[in-house]
Amino acid sequence: MTPTAKREPVVNAPVILNIGKAKRKDIRLLREGQGPLVNEVQSALQEVAASLGEQAEGKQILPVVLIYRKKSRKKGRSLIPGLL
């Protein structure tokens, strides 16, 4: 029997893309793999792969995409208009 060396999985830092605010239609198209956000994600992945150089060879880079929508604060309502 030959001894087998345990190979530790190579863990890279995650690629986190903060898209910011986006329209519902653009988010739906991103889920379908279409639209302007897909182009933005692909260009960011190409930049990351280029910056890694030889380290990126043979590795798959998976992005984590963050999209957020800021909710508006509801103001308190007064019975007498103009007080708040």
N, CA, C and O atoms as CSV, one atom per row, in Angstrom:
chain,resi,resn,atom,element,x,y,z
A,1,MET,N,N,0.830,-1.183,0.000
A,1,MET,CA,C,0.000,0.000,0.000
A,1,MET,C,C,0.871,1.241,0.000
A,1,MET,O,O,1.892,1.309,0.684
A,2,THR,N,N,0.459,2.184,-0.754
A,2,THR,CA,C,1.200,3.429,-0.768
A,2,THR,C,C,0.473,4.434,0.104
A,2,THR,O,O,-0.755,4.521,0.070
A,3,PRO,N,N,1.212,5.174,0.866
A,3,PRO,CA,C,0.558,6.176,1.713
A,3,PRO,C,C,-0.010,7.303,0.848
A,3,PRO,O,O,0.628,7.795,-0.082
A,4,THR,N,N,-1.197,7.673,1.187
A,4,THR,CA,C,-1.820,8.780,0.454
A,4,THR,C,C,-1.775,10.034,1.310
A,4,THR,O,O,-2.160,10.033,2.480
A,5,ALA,N,N,-1.307,11.072,0.710
A,5,ALA,CA,C,-1.224,12.347,1.418
A,5,ALA,C,C,-2.580,13.042,1.330
A,5,ALA,O,O,-3.200,13.110,0.269
A,6,LYS,N,N,-3.009,13.541,2.447
A,6,LYS,CA,C,-4.273,14.273,2.448
A,6,LYS,C,C,-4.039,15.637,1.809
A,6,LYS,O,O,-3.148,16.390,2.202
A,7,ARG,N,N,-4.845,15.919,0.841
A,7,ARG,CA,C,-4.736,17.208,0.168
A,7,ARG,C,C,-5.728,18.166,0.787
A,7,ARG,O,O,-6.929,17.901,0.840
A,8,GLU,N,N,-5.210,19.270,1.248
A,8,GLU,CA,C,-6.064,20.310,1.810
A,8,GLU,C,C,-6.697,21.089,0.654
A,8,GLU,O,O,-6.005,21.449,-0.298
A,9,PRO,N,N,-7.979,21.346,0.729
A,9,PRO,CA,C,-8.594,22.134,-0.337
A,9,PRO,C,C,-8.062,23.560,-0.322
A,9,PRO,O,O,-7.870,24.162,0.735
A,10,VAL,N,N,-7.833,24.075,-1.501
A,10,VAL,CA,C,-7.344,25.441,-1.627
A,10,VAL,C,C,-8.543,26.371,-1.558
A,10,VAL,O,O,-9.457,26.294,-2.379
A,11,VAL,N,N,-8.527,27.240,-0.576
A,11,VAL,CA,C,-9.640,28.163,-0.376
A,11,VAL,C,C,-9.167,29.559,-0.742
A,11,VAL,O,O,-8.221,30.087,-0.158
A,12,ASN,N,N,-9.831,30.134,-1.701
A,12,ASN,CA,C,-9.521,31.505,-2.097
A,12,ASN,C,C,-10.493,32.453,-1.413
A,12,ASN,O,O,-11.589,32.062,-1.013
A,13,ALA,N,N,-10.081,33.681,-1.288
A,13,ALA,CA,C,-10.981,34.693,-0.734
A,13,ALA,C,C,-12.146,34.879,-1.694
A,13,ALA,O,O,-11.941,34.875,-2.908
A,14,PRO,N,N,-13.352,35.040,-1.191
A,14,PRO,CA,C,-14.501,35.196,-2.091
A,14,PRO,C,C,-14.435,36.520,-2.845
A,14,PRO,O,O,-13.915,37.515,-2.340
A,15,VAL,N,N,-14.962,36.510,-4.036
A,15,VAL,CA,C,-15.057,37.721,-4.838
A,15,VAL,C,C,-16.435,38.312,-4.578
A,15,VAL,O,O,-17.447,37.756,-5.007
A,16,ILE,N,N,-16.473,39.430,-3.880
A,16,ILE,CA,C,-17.745,40.052,-3.515
A,16,ILE,C,C,-17.930,41.297,-4.372
A,16,ILE,O,O,-17.108,42.213,-4.346
A,17,LEU,N,N,-19.014,41.316,-5.125
A,17,LEU,CA,C,-19.332,42.443,-5.981
A,17,LEU,C,C,-20.512,43.193,-5.382
A,17,LEU,O,O,-21.593,42.630,-5.215
A,18,ASN,N,N,-20.305,44.433,-5.067
A,18,ASN,CA,C,-21.385,45.261,-4.527
A,18,ASN,C,C,-21.955,46.063,-5.675
A,18,ASN,O,O,-21.374,47.068,-6.085
A,19,ILE,N,N,-23.081,45.631,-6.190
A,19,ILE,CA,C,-23.718,46.293,-7.322
A,19,ILE,C,C,-24.426,47.562,-6.862
A,19,ILE,O,O,-24.494,48.534,-7.613
A,20,GLY,N,N,-24.947,47.568,-5.654
A,20,GLY,CA,C,-25.681,48.716,-5.153
A,20,GLY,C,C,-27.144,48.612,-5.515
A,20,GLY,O,O,-27.695,47.513,-5.571
A,21,LYS,N,N,-27.779,49.741,-5.760
A,21,LYS,CA,C,-29.190,49.739,-6.118
A,21,LYS,C,C,-29.356,49.247,-7.546
A,21,LYS,O,O,-28.532,49.536,-8.414
A,22,ALA,N,N,-30.418,48.510,-7.776
A,22,ALA,CA,C,-30.721,48.025,-9.116
A,22,ALA,C,C,-32.224,47.934,-9.283
A,22,ALA,O,O,-32.964,47.752,-8.317
A,23,LYS,N,N,-32.655,48.061,-10.511
A,23,LYS,CA,C,-34.080,47.955,-10.800
A,23,LYS,C,C,-34.500,46.488,-10.731
A,23,LYS,O,O,-33.689,45.584,-10.931
A,24,ARG,N,N,-35.765,46.275,-10.447
A,24,ARG,CA,C,-36.287,44.907,-10.360
A,24,ARG,C,C,-36.092,44.154,-11.669
A,24,ARG,O,O,-35.765,42.967,-11.668
A,25,LYS,N,N,-36.291,44.835,-12.765
A,25,LYS,CA,C,-36.148,44.205,-14.074
A,25,LYS,C,C,-34.706,43.750,-14.286
A,25,LYS,O,O,-34.475,42.653,-14.795
A,26,ASP,N,N,-33.724,44.584,-13.899
A,26,ASP,CA,C,-32.319,44.217,-14.047
A,26,ASP,C,C,-31.955,43.034,-13.160
A,26,ASP,O,O,-31.157,42.185,-13.557
A,27,ILE,N,N,-32.534,42.972,-11.961
A,27,ILE,CA,C,-32.272,41.857,-11.054
A,27,ILE,C,C,-32.848,40.567,-11.634
A,27,ILE,O,O,-32.214,39.513,-11.575
A,28,ARG,N,N,-34.049,40.658,-12.194
A,28,ARG,CA,C,-34.670,39.476,-12.806
A,28,ARG,C,C,-33.835,39.001,-13.992
A,28,ARG,O,O,-33.632,37.799,-14.166
A,29,LEU,N,N,-33.352,39.935,-14.808
A,29,LEU,CA,C,-32.521,39.563,-15.944
A,29,LEU,C,C,-31.203,38.948,-15.494
A,29,LEU,O,O,-30.691,38.042,-16.152
A,30,LEU,N,N,-30.648,39.424,-14.386
A,30,LEU,CA,C,-29.411,38.850,-13.847
A,30,LEU,C,C,-29.626,37.399,-13.447
A,30,LEU,O,O,-28.772,36.550,-13.705
A,31,ARG,N,N,-30.758,37.109,-12.819
A,31,ARG,CA,C,-31.067,35.729,-12.446
A,31,ARG,C,C,-31.164,34.831,-13.675
A,31,ARG,O,O,-30.821,33.650,-13.623
A,32,GLU,N,N,-31.636,35.405,-14.784
A,32,GLU,CA,C,-31.782,34.643,-16.021
A,32,GLU,C,C,-30.483,34.595,-16.822
A,32,GLU,O,O,-30.410,33.920,-17.849
A,33,GLY,N,N,-29.458,35.310,-16.355
A,33,GLY,CA,C,-28.175,35.310,-17.048
A,33,GLY,C,C,-28.122,36.288,-18.202
A,33,GLY,O,O,-27.370,36.079,-19.154
A,34,GLN,N,N,-28.903,37.347,-18.136
A,34,GLN,CA,C,-28.959,38.342,-19.206
A,34,GLN,C,C,-28.904,39.730,-18.603
A,34,GLN,O,O,-28.940,39.890,-17.383
A,35,GLY,N,N,-28.817,40.724,-19.457
A,35,GLY,CA,C,-28.944,42.102,-19.018
A,35,GLY,C,C,-27.633,42.783,-18.666
A,35,GLY,O,O,-26.561,42.182,-18.748
A,36,PRO,N,N,-27.735,44.042,-18.275
A,36,PRO,CA,C,-26.535,44.848,-18.011
A,36,PRO,C,C,-25.765,44.413,-16.764
A,36,PRO,O,O,-24.547,44.586,-16.703
A,37,LEU,N,N,-26.441,43.862,-15.789
A,37,LEU,CA,C,-25.731,43.440,-14.567
A,37,LEU,C,C,-24.839,42.229,-14.833
A,37,LEU,O,O,-23.795,42.077,-14.198
A,38,VAL,N,N,-25.242,41.373,-15.763
A,38,VAL,CA,C,-24.411,40.215,-16.110
A,38,VAL,C,C,-23.107,40.700,-16.726
A,38,VAL,O,O,-22.038,40.162,-16.437
A,39,ASN,N,N,-23.196,41.711,-17.572
A,39,ASN,CA,C,-21.984,42.271,-18.179
A,39,ASN,C,C,-21.067,42.867,-17.110
A,39,ASN,O,O,-19.846,42.738,-17.188
A,40,GLU,N,N,-21.661,43.514,-16.121
A,40,GLU,CA,C,-20.873,44.105,-15.032
A,40,GLU,C,C,-20.172,43.023,-14.209
A,40,GLU,O,O,-19.008,43.176,-13.840
A,41,VAL,N,N,-20.881,41.935,-13.924
A,41,VAL,CA,C,-20.295,40.825,-13.156
A,41,VAL,C,C,-19.178,40.164,-13.958
A,41,VAL,O,O,-18.121,39.859,-13.406
A,42,GLN,N,N,-19.397,39.941,-15.243
A,42,GLN,CA,C,-18.381,39.299,-16.073
A,42,GLN,C,C,-17.127,40.153,-16.196
A,42,GLN,O,O,-16.014,39.627,-16.159
A,43,SER,N,N,-17.293,41.449,-16.341
A,43,SER,CA,C,-16.115,42.316,-16.443
A,43,SER,C,C,-15.341,42.342,-15.127
A,43,SER,O,O,-14.111,42.388,-15.133
A,44,ALA,N,N,-16.051,42.312,-14.005
A,44,ALA,CA,C,-15.373,42.287,-12.704
A,44,ALA,C,C,-14.609,40.976,-12.524
A,44,ALA,O,O,-13.498,40.976,-11.992
A,45,LEU,N,N,-15.192,39.864,-12.961
A,45,LEU,CA,C,-14.500,38.575,-12.857
A,45,LEU,C,C,-13.259,38.540,-13.740
A,45,LEU,O,O,-12.244,37.957,-13.362
A,46,GLN,N,N,-13.334,39.159,-14.909
A,46,GLN,CA,C,-12.164,39.226,-15.783
A,46,GLN,C,C,-11.057,40.050,-15.142
A,46,GLN,O,O,-9.881,39.706,-15.260
A,47,GLU,N,N,-11.422,41.133,-14.466
A,47,GLU,CA,C,-10.426,41.949,-13.771
A,47,GLU,C,C,-9.757,41.167,-12.650
A,47,GLU,O,O,-8.542,41.248,-12.466
A,48,VAL,N,N,-10.559,40.406,-11.897
A,48,VAL,CA,C,-10.002,39.618,-10.791
A,48,VAL,C,C,-9.068,38.541,-11.334
A,48,VAL,O,O,-7.983,38.329,-10.792
A,49,ALA,N,N,-9.483,37.864,-12.396
A,49,ALA,CA,C,-8.642,36.822,-12.991
A,49,ALA,C,C,-7.344,37.412,-13.527
A,49,ALA,O,O,-6.288,36.790,-13.413
A,50,ALA,N,N,-7.413,38.604,-14.109
A,50,ALA,CA,C,-6.205,39.249,-14.625
A,50,ALA,C,C,-5.274,39.664,-13.489
A,50,ALA,O,O,-4.053,39.579,-13.623
A,51,SER,N,N,-5.844,40.111,-12.372
A,51,SER,CA,C,-5.007,40.527,-11.249
A,51,SER,C,C,-4.355,39.341,-10.542
A,51,SER,O,O,-3.269,39.470,-9.975
A,52,LEU,N,N,-5.024,38.182,-10.576
A,52,LEU,CA,C,-4.441,36.988,-9.955
A,52,LEU,C,C,-3.334,36.386,-10.814
A,52,LEU,O,O,-2.411,35.760,-10.292
A,53,GLY,N,N,-3.423,36.573,-12.110
A,53,GLY,CA,C,-2.386,36.066,-13.004
A,53,GLY,C,C,-2.341,34.554,-13.032
A,53,GLY,O,O,-3.352,33.900,-13.290
A,54,GLU,N,N,-1.165,33.994,-12.764
A,54,GLU,CA,C,-0.978,32.541,-12.823
A,54,GLU,C,C,-1.706,31.807,-11.700
A,54,GLU,O,O,-1.983,30.614,-11.827
A,55,GLN,N,N,-2.013,32.480,-10.628
A,55,GLN,CA,C,-2.726,31.842,-9.521
A,55,GLN,C,C,-4.136,31.437,-9.924
A,55,GLN,O,O,-4.708,30.522,-9.330
A,56,ALA,N,N,-4.706,32.103,-10.924
A,56,ALA,CA,C,-6.076,31.824,-11.344
A,56,ALA,C,C,-6.177,30.643,-12.300
A,56,ALA,O,O,-7.280,30.183,-12.594
A,57,GLU,N,N,-5.037,30.141,-12.794
A,57,GLU,CA,C,-5.073,29.040,-13.751
A,57,GLU,C,C,-5.610,27.778,-13.089
A,57,GLU,O,O,-5.166,27.387,-12.010
A,58,GLY,N,N,-6.565,27.153,-13.748
A,58,GLY,CA,C,-7.144,25.910,-13.252
A,58,GLY,C,C,-8.115,26.086,-12.100
A,58,GLY,O,O,-8.564,25.101,-11.513
A,59,LYS,N,N,-8.441,27.313,-11.772
A,59,LYS,CA,C,-9.368,27.565,-10.674
A,59,LYS,C,C,-10.603,28.260,-11.213
A,59,LYS,O,O,-10.546,29.024,-12.176
A,60,GLN,N,N,-11.704,27.975,-10.572
A,60,GLN,CA,C,-12.949,28.615,-10.954
A,60,GLN,C,C,-13.238,29.718,-9.954
A,60,GLN,O,O,-13.201,29.501,-8.743
A,61,ILE,N,N,-13.522,30.891,-10.466
A,61,ILE,CA,C,-13.808,32.040,-9.605
A,61,ILE,C,C,-15.320,32.221,-9.556
A,61,ILE,O,O,-15.968,32.432,-10.581
A,62,LEU,N,N,-15.862,32.134,-8.360
A,62,LEU,CA,C,-17.302,32.290,-8.180
A,62,LEU,C,C,-17.588,33.619,-7.489
A,62,LEU,O,O,-17.052,33.884,-6.413
A,63,PRO,N,N,-18.417,34.444,-8.091
A,63,PRO,CA,C,-18.707,35.734,-7.468
A,63,PRO,C,C,-19.849,35.641,-6.460
A,63,PRO,O,O,-20.728,34.786,-6.566
A,64,VAL,N,N,-19.814,36.525,-5.500
A,64,VAL,CA,C,-20.936,36.726,-4.583
A,64,VAL,C,C,-21.446,38.122,-4.897
A,64,VAL,O,O,-20.738,39.106,-4.682
A,65,VAL,N,N,-22.665,38.216,-5.404
A,65,VAL,CA,C,-23.207,39.491,-5.859
A,65,VAL,C,C,-24.148,40.036,-4.799
A,65,VAL,O,O,-25.069,39.350,-4.359
A,66,LEU,N,N,-23.906,41.285,-4.391
A,66,LEU,CA,C,-24.755,41.953,-3.415
A,66,LEU,C,C,-25.520,43.065,-4.107
A,66,LEU,O,O,-24.930,43.948,-4.730
A,67,ILE,N,N,-26.831,43.012,-3.993
A,67,ILE,CA,C,-27.689,44.054,-4.526
A,67,ILE,C,C,-28.614,44.457,-3.394
A,67,ILE,O,O,-29.200,43.604,-2.726
A,68,TYR,N,N,-28.740,45.727,-3.185
A,68,TYR,CA,C,-29.593,46.150,-2.087
A,68,TYR,C,C,-30.522,47.251,-2.551
A,68,TYR,O,O,-30.271,47.943,-3.538
A,69,ARG,N,N,-31.575,47.383,-1.823
A,69,ARG,CA,C,-32.549,48.427,-2.100
A,69,ARG,C,C,-32.854,49.099,-0.762
A,69,ARG,O,O,-33.334,48.453,0.170
A,70,LYS,N,N,-32.578,50.370,-0.676
A,70,LYS,CA,C,-32.784,51.097,0.566
A,70,LYS,C,C,-34.266,51.395,0.733
A,70,LYS,O,O,-34.896,51.980,-0.148
A,71,LYS,N,N,-34.814,50.987,1.867
A,71,LYS,CA,C,-36.216,51.267,2.143
A,71,LYS,C,C,-36.342,52.689,2.670
A,71,LYS,O,O,-35.488,53.174,3.412
A,72,SER,N,N,-37.417,53.338,2.273
A,72,SER,CA,C,-37.641,54.686,2.762
A,72,SER,C,C,-38.223,54.607,4.169
A,72,SER,O,O,-39.007,53.713,4.490
A,73,ARG,N,N,-37.820,55.560,4.990
A,73,ARG,CA,C,-38.343,55.605,6.356
A,73,ARG,C,C,-39.718,56.215,6.327
A,73,ARG,O,O,-39.970,57.209,5.646
A,74,LYS,N,N,-40.589,55.610,7.069
A,74,LYS,CA,C,-41.929,56.169,7.173
A,74,LYS,C,C,-41.914,57.253,8.240
A,74,LYS,O,O,-41.475,57.037,9.370
A,75,LYS,N,N,-42.395,58.398,7.861
A,75,LYS,CA,C,-42.449,59.504,8.810
A,75,LYS,C,C,-43.697,59.363,9.660
A,75,LYS,O,O,-44.709,58.835,9.199
A,76,GLY,N,N,-43.631,59.825,10.878
A,76,GLY,CA,C,-44.780,59.805,11.750
A,76,GLY,C,C,-45.871,60.720,11.219
A,76,GLY,O,O,-45.586,61.790,10.682
A,77,ARG,N,N,-47.070,60.316,11.363
A,77,ARG,CA,C,-48.182,61.122,10.858
A,77,ARG,C,C,-48.854,61.844,12.023
A,77,ARG,O,O,-49.093,61.276,13.089
A,78,SER,N,N,-49.134,63.060,11.785
A,78,SER,CA,C,-49.771,63.888,12.806
A,78,SER,C,C,-51.228,64.119,12.438
A,78,SER,O,O,-51.591,64.135,11.262
A,79,LEU,N,N,-52.039,64.294,13.440
A,79,LEU,CA,C,-53.422,64.606,13.178
A,79,LEU,C,C,-53.579,66.040,12.667
A,79,LEU,O,O,-54.513,66.355,11.930
A,80,ILE,N,N,-52.641,66.901,13.080
A,80,ILE,CA,C,-52.659,68.293,12.638
A,80,ILE,C,C,-51.538,68.460,11.609
A,80,ILE,O,O,-50.365,68.330,11.960
A,81,PRO,N,N,-51.871,68.742,10.360
A,81,PRO,CA,C,-50.820,68.867,9.342
A,81,PRO,C,C,-49.883,70.030,9.634
A,81,PRO,O,O,-50.311,71.083,10.107
A,82,GLY,N,N,-48.633,69.833,9.355
A,82,GLY,CA,C,-47.659,70.886,9.530
A,82,GLY,C,C,-46.873,70.797,10.836
A,82,GLY,O,O,-45.892,71.520,11.008
A,83,LEU,N,N,-47.286,69.919,11.766
A,83,LEU,CA,C,-46.540,69.820,13.033
A,83,LEU,C,C,-45.269,68.998,12.863
A,83,LEU,O,O,-44.265,69.280,13.518
A,84,LEU,N,N,-45.291,68.002,12.009
A,84,LEU,CA,C,-44.093,67.175,11.831
A,84,LEU,C,C,-43.453,67.402,10.518
A,84,LEU,O,O,-42.434,66.783,10.212
